[in-house]
Amino acid sequence: MSATHRQTLHEVRTGETIDGFVVGKLLHEGGMARLYKATRRGIHTPMLMKVPKTGAGAPAAALPALENELRVLQRLHGPHVPKLFGHGDLRATPYIVMEYIEGDRLAQAVARAPLPIAELANLGAALCKAVHVMHHQNVIHLDLNPRNVRTRADGTMVLIDFGIAHHASLPDLIDAAFGEAAGTAAYVAPEQVRELRSESRSDIYAIGVILYLLATGRFPFGRANLLSVKRRLFEPPLPPRLHRPDLPPWLQEVILRCLEIRPEHRFTTAKQIVHALTHPDSVHLTARAHRVRPVDWLTRLRLWWRSLYEVFDEAEPVRPFERLSHAPHVLLALDLPHTSEPLKQALRVTVRKFARNEPHSYFTCLSVMRPADRLSLRPDEPSASAAERIAEMRTWAQPLHLPPGRISFHVAEGSAADVISDYAHHHVLDYIIVGAQGRSPMGRILGSVSARVVAEAPCSVTVVRPRELPKAREEHPPVTKGD
Amino acid sequence: MPGATHEAVPAQHCIAAVKIAIFSDVHSNLEALQRCCDHAAEQGAERYVCLGDIIGYGADPGPTLERLMALPGLIAIRGNHDETLFRDPGDGAPPAVRHVLSWTREQLSAAQLDFLSALPYSVQRDDVTYVHASADNPQNWEYVRIAEQAERCIHAARTSLTFIGHTHEPYVFYETAGGQIRELRPASGRPIPLSPRSRYLVNVGSLGQPRDGNASTCYVLHNEDHAELTFFRLSYDFQRTAGKIRAAGLAPHYADRLAVGR
């Protein structure tokens, strides 16, 4: 917007009433905008009014950032983003009013870092869940940092400040060359340094920086400065275990995988990180997990040389949500004690096809036990039969030759359909594969588990049945055409 | 050639209009025009803009023009097909084109021919330019397909918003604050917000001869009040349109391509 336009803009301040919103006290003054408390008759949710700085000396990017945030917030929904209540005319009185979320548990946790592993895993998983839901709605944040994450009373993380976010189906007006897409230096991914804005795995990198910070109390590249920003293009960060020797290898594996220079070497989706943080046993350890020293000078030299001609590909036309479907989390509901050999075989064939077509897919095998099946009385120790179930599933899965990072095994208790359905909702699954129930009289009376799973699942369900060969019927000999 | 000028619209047309339906390259396709106009009316369109190439290819030039000329607040622009109706298309023109042009001329009334001959090359209204091919020398009928061409068109128009047709492929080019030209492929029914700090070149696709591999007819609804655009792709009875083309003895591939949108 030109300078002449700028002078006609009205900057809203405390004490004014505009479009029914009463502007309260100033809560925060940032570089780009001022944040005020806001109230309106009939609305009881605490509200925040964001007013961009527009006067003399205000940054040129203030208005574009507010406009971008408004466009993105208008298209996001769910518990992980603030609810939007209204906005002013961007050509006259620019402001937006949104839900005010008071909690800042993540920023407080960073101040206390290094954190206990369990607390770090909980916070990290909650953050990744919010990021995953955002990616699912085609938005890349590009400025994730602890200050841009708020917390609801129940621990739900809420992402705020979409000033430089990218929405895959909107015109992207943020122009890095114009100085609009700086991001926060300590958290920007290598490809962001190269002004790429359509890579959802840039957010995965920022998550890696946050996890690193929570685990060690330090930034992967030290305090942000021009050199540390450039260094991430050719230097892997110091392994977190160098700062904190008691850090478990699996967690270092997760953190360093997020911080890979090339996006394709990172986790594909934030949901994979949720899974890793909540199921440490399922994390496949590589050389990353065991590094305790900086990389040697030869590797550094090689990476530096590579960085000179490093090209980060434009991710279009791949939209974030399309990429998510490339790394589906698949639940295999197995009831092996009651599964015939042909069905076991058919289940394996289905999984093999799936694994081949979707190279980034990962599988959780779930076996459900009735409470009566349990032998042990100690709830914290897996009972003998649970261990047997897991061994049985491993045996079944062995011919698939899936690497440890792609398959994990789980035993739960309860009624099968309920457990599967709960698990699918809780873990935001993409697919369920379940075997068809046999045609036993018992199945008919109780209703089939697969039918209930199909009816209640929040995602696609494949019901597998072995090919039934036609039975020769004595009374109807086959009729040949033309006879 | 009377009326072949770049016109500014008289003041009485400038009363605050909220929703404007914009389409191009009708090519005598009555069924598709009917479908889009009915849909636009349901969406609350108050005015209509036709970006040219009203005739050619299709078998309904007369009824199409009749329907078009009755649309409220119509702004119509000259297209290359409309122009060749009054000009020798040159020795290089394929026989099928010569045939459809002479056949079309016979189907039209004197009033309809007058209407077509008086169409302007471009119209500018407030901060919007309407033109058939490119605002950069409209008479050259350039096919704007890449960012460099889009940039020249945006700069020549000197308005925030420029609507074109001609290539039969819907797209949006826009300019960032730093002067980069970027492209967006629109999705049907999903509003695209227009920022006061950017300039846009909008290709509304083709209403009567879509060629982007999607046989659906296409138009754009411009909501001036909300500063947003929505592309609509709608199914229509293309079998009927194709049947008429064959029955009229026009080139059969004009009919065949309607089913595949190529």
Contacts between the chains, C-beta under 8 A, distances in Angstrom:
chain1	res1	chain2	res2	distance
A	1	B	196	6.4
A	1	B	197	4.7
A	5	B	196	7.7
A	60	B	177	7.7
A	63	B	197	7.2
A	64	B	177	6.4
A	64	B	197	6.4
A	67	B	195	5.9
A	67	B	197	7.4
A	71	B	193	5.4
A	90	B	195	8.0
A	90	B	196	6.4
A	91	B	196	5.4
A	169	B	184	7.8
A	169	B	187	6.0
A	169	B	190	6.2
A	170	B	184	7.7
A	170	B	192	7.0
A	170	B	193	6.9
A	171	B	172	6.7
A	171	B	174	4.7
A	171	B	182	7.0
A	171	B	184	5.2
A	171	B	192	6.6
A	171	B	193	7.7
A	171	B	195	7.5
A	171	B	198	7.0
A	171	B	200	7.7
A	172	B	176	7.9
A	172	B	182	6.4
A	173	B	174	7.3
A	173	B	176	5.5
A	173	B	177	7.0
A	173	B	195	5.6
A	173	B	197	7.1
A	173	B	198	5.4
A	174	B	176	7.5
A	175	B	176	3.7
A	175	B	177	5.3
A	175	B	178	3.8
A	175	B	180	5.8
A	177	B	178	4.5
A	177	B	180	6.7
A	178	B	176	6.6
A	178	B	177	4.8
A	178	B	178	3.3
A	180	B	177	6.8
A	180	B	178	7.8
A	317	B	185	7.8
